[in-house]
């Protein structure tokens, strides 16, 4: 590590703040040096913690650090490797396989990221944490203040290492501030050693923070609201232990790991609860999972209890000096173009179709999760919103659904600045309905899956999406005090919704998975039902008492896929359970040790054991609902004063006014106590629309369909040539080309102890 370490003794950044509150987003001060006297005072030490938090927080208060290897739920490289989005992500592209030597594929470097920038490399942040730990231990603060600082510092070091561990397995363990001399070269440790190091740091963090946060409310009534608690440390510990239990690290299905994890996580749940965390709105699910939907936009109220690990933002505009703005771009990205949103985020049809039915069971057309029970409800492919899990309606938006936002802006008026909005946004915010059905240009083929000449209603035109991700929206019908400043920006960009990295629901599902692996079936089933009761399920919640073994584990993974859809969790679940190929392809990795091959209950592959269809060899496609009357063709412009190009104008009305009035009678309103408008909206679809598949994943240069291809060596990444050049002693991982040895196969086994 000598080349990297030379950089790590240079300047550090200190955020001048007396706490970990969101004030650090507004007031910063940089120092080129840090005096050890700083650690004699709580305010100084806490300022150092605030600096580290600003750099290491998930969701990126500083626009994110790529080395975090995080997925935040949008169509990023990681989510595009799952069923959530079409379009090949970096690790599943069959035409761009990664290679750290030849450069034929873009090999990511999460190990050092930017080695020459102390603020953009994990080792810079780890060094800063080590400096805080050493300085605090030697400083003159009283013991209570030291414990508060150390409890947070151990957590952030664990978090930095966790993000390296899950990608590379074994990495160098550096637990002190090292001098940049040639002798200070830290070897690469085994995955087991790194796991135990992280586990130890998280346990120390929890013990130190318990006296201050395991008091029923955590930091909620203090200026340290955004700081980590004992519950945060133990929640991440549960995620870590579950990763260690999983087939990614546990190839021979040693189920004693699950027993250990279950015992620890069961004990830790009491402390997590004592920190005030709970399922938000469990006592009052609201209408159509309204409480579940609302929890994403009321973290700052400090009352819902769901957010265990989160990042706050602000709605300050950019361009100030210095620039303190830290806006959450999610709301802007998911809102449709015709309400001045970013254009919307389009999910693949795969997960859209796979969501449970209203009885909590699989749709009848599901071809995966073969060990789970199919629904008694018919799945209507042409009206797929019929009789679905309550979370379905809060996760997706589709033609005819109300999606209000808070704004008094009247789009029918021309603004004083001369911006003509009449044909851009056809609704006031509190009236907005998404009508994104499409038609095709005259003379084109509406049936072709490759056809891109389509246009959406209400002036969406070529900017429309077939369906939209609605998850985590700040819904105008649910939140009367929106976290976006629409009236200032005429869009949703100035938004301060929190980003939640870890929710209480994950704590329960992590425990359920550990319980299932430990044979505690009844407890696992009870935890699954708690998750579903929170969104309005009753009775057995669609979870049979008879679930055991692989079927129970499959039910837990299915629940995770639904509960955490578009929150950035799915890719890691697929990695740790080897769901791309079931783990049956490790023998094809050059130099594969026998210990890499699956054994025990998983000997025939995890996918076969679970009854899950591997993602390798599949495609993700998009869908649309197109106009079927009149040949499904229409115009492609909506200029001021021109006729509405929607082909339905003269079909469901005699003029524009009657067409709008008639169409409004079909709207699905999620405020209804029972979505009785399902049948009404279905009539609109049956009368006027048809479902169409649009190619999502790509074609080759010869127009052949391409399919998801995740290579078995991708489960553990290798090091880039840049990372190896920075540290010539760093051994390459088995299965990856070693740039320091002429491209020979790597020799480091992440699973060796």
Buried (B, 14 or more C-beta within 10 A) or exposed (E): BBBBBBBBBEEBBBBBBBBBBBBBBEEBEEBEEBEEEBBBBBEBBBBBBBBBBBBBBBBBBEEBBBBBBBBBBBBBBBBBBBBBBBBBBBBBBBEBEBBBBEEEBEBBBBBBBBBEEBBBBBBBBBBBBBBBBBBBEEBEBEEEBBBBBBBBBBBBBBBBBBBBBBBBBBBBBBBEBBEBEEEBBBEBBBBBBBBBBBBEBBBBBBBBBBEBBBBEBBBBEBBBBBBBBBBBBBBBBBBBBBBBBBBBBBBBBBBEBBBBBBEBBBEBBEBBBBBBBBBBBBEEBBBBBBBBBBBBBBBBEBEBBBBBBBBBBBBBBEEEEEEBBBBBBBBBBBBBBBBBBBBBBBBBBBBBBBBBBBBBBBBEEBEBBBBBBBBEBEBBEEBBBBBBBBBBBBBBBBBBBBBBBBBEBEBEEEEEEEEEBBBBBBBBBEBBBBBBBBBBBEEBEBEEEEBEBBBBBBBBBEBBBBBBBBBBBBBBBBBEEBBBBBEEBBBBBBBBBBBBBBBBBBBBBBBBBBBBBBBBBEBBBBBBBBBBBBBBBEEEBBBBEEBBBBBBBBBBBBBBBBBBBBBBBBBBBBBBBBBBBBBBBBEEBEBBEEEBBBEEBBBEBBBBBBBBBBBBEBBBBBBBBBBBBEEBBBBBEBEEEEEBBBBBBBBBBEEEEEBBEBBEEBBBBBBEEEBEBBEBBBEBBEEBBBBBEBBBBBEEEEEEEBBBBBBBBBBBBBBBBBBBBBBEBBBBBBBBBBBBEEBBBBEBBBBEE
